[in-house]
């Protein structure tokens, strides 16, 4: 069970719990009501009504239900971690604490089960790695990656952390950069693709269309070799397939992109797009988390391939 605490300051003297707790803990109205009903709001160790008046020095505690926390061995021995962090399992988890984790997702690997993919997902890999119960495992991906995209992906470990992390998306608090190997080289060394994206038919494909939703992608050419370019990209918006559609629209489809370019035998089931840099704010402590994940060797090799 995750416990969050707040010691009442003089600024909140005389206020009711209902006016202090949602604001101090950034809780939505529904989440606050649910915690209150479950007895998860306490003052000085005792369950408290929403109308209770608080006084300076009171200790308010929120008890997040255990079914909102990802189960697992919280003390697994492995590489050294920074003070205050849990030790990290020796695998693809790049960051782990009580509220969130960051995984280096492989490809091809689905982030979530779907109508066409019921097994073999990142969720199942995390269940196995953390020793969790598949029936009670709560899985909250924040920045989702396509099955064919590799790299850094944030997973919230309880619903409250998910709400706070999701609120950071597409703001300066949650920055993401991708690396892509493209077939063809952009006309400029850097630029912004500002082109609306819409669904194309009933399938998964998207396209640039004036009737679509605004989508903005910033890019910079890192290197050029053999008619291919390595691009660094930053998203200002987060539309489905945004990078893939935008690069194809300027005549530089991602190598191996079977929807918007051509599949490659060297990249079975995936394409040359990688989530390489992630910076976000820890939802409870406010600490900044910054991680880098190098380009996988199979993608780097595309630049020297004929």
Secondary structure, DSSP 4 states (H G I P E B T S, - for coil): -EEEEEEPPGGGTT-BHHHHHHHHHT--HHHHHHHHHTT-EEETTEE--TTPBP-TT-EEEEEE-GGGS--S-TT---B---TTSPPBPSSSEEEE-SSEEEEEE-SS-BSS--SS--SSBHHHHHHHHHT--TTT---EESS---TT-EEEEEEESSHHHHHHHHHHTTSTTSEEEEEEEEEB--SSSEEEEE--EEE-TTSS-EEE-TTSB--EEEEEEEEEETTEEEEEEEESS--TTHHHHHHHHTT-PBTT-TTTS---GGGTT--SEEEEEEEEE-TTT--EEEEE-PPPHHHHGGGT--
